[in-house]
Amino acid sequence: EPSATDSEDGSCWGLKDEVISELCFEHHDAIQEFETILSDLFPQFTISRLPEAVLSASVSPLTANAATFGDHFDWHIDADPNMTPPSPWTDVYGRYPNRCRGKPRFMSCLIYVSDDWNEHEWGAPTRFVDVATDTAHDVEAKSGRVVIMDQDITHSVVAPREAAGRRPRYSLVWKLILHPKQQQHGGQDMTDLANKREWPEPILVGSAATEVEGETAGATSTTS
């Protein structure tokens, strides 16, 4: 259920606050099925939505984007466990770098939900940037594509091209916490998402590509 909201060039489309709340707190078969798929994809972790205890009830664990031509979007991160405010969460876990061994990992799951979106003609990718090297990488908004990313990766929505007219490019975003299941000495390795499965070869961007070229260990992100 879209609603018109103000923008510099007139109006754009977005979901009403009550619709977001209903998506978060009412039962929906499709959402439950998708969250079950996520849990099956990462059985080595206990997955939860971002709880209110982290950033307060003002930050929804499930959000929607509806970009239209002419919109402007800033660079941002979704969250960072090293920058959490004073809260019950911080009291228990403290502040720590994301992907730290034995600590909950902050991740987001983005799904492009516009069935008829022509990503080649209308654009509107998600743009990621490696701040250290000022290197950007675009992920095209292909209908049904899922992007799983760390919440502390800097990124932005890119507005659709003029050819899209007033068509909104819809997406849903889950803010997730991956909790370690194992309590081995030193803590569970929170960087291992593959869990002995074969994944597509990652695209290395910016610092990650430089570190691999220099034969050093580097963090990478995987999209699907």
Salt bridges, closest charged atoms under 4 A:
GLU1 OE2 - LYS16 NZ 3.04
ASP9 OD2 - ARG166 NH1 3.71
GLU22 OE1 - HIS28 NE2 3.07
ASP29 OD1 - HIS27 NE2 2.67
GLU35 OE2 - ARG49 NE 2.73
ASP74 OD1 - HIS72 NE2 2.94
ASP78 OD1 - HIS76 NE2 3.61
ASP78 OD1 - HIS155 NE2 3.43
GLU119 OE2 - HIS120 NE2 3.50
ASP138 OD1 - ARG127 NE 2.65
GLU140 OE2 - HIS120 ND1 3.99
ASP150 OD2 - ARG99 NH1 3.20
ASP150 OD1 - ARG105 NE 2.76
ASP152 OD1 - ARG99 NH1 3.08
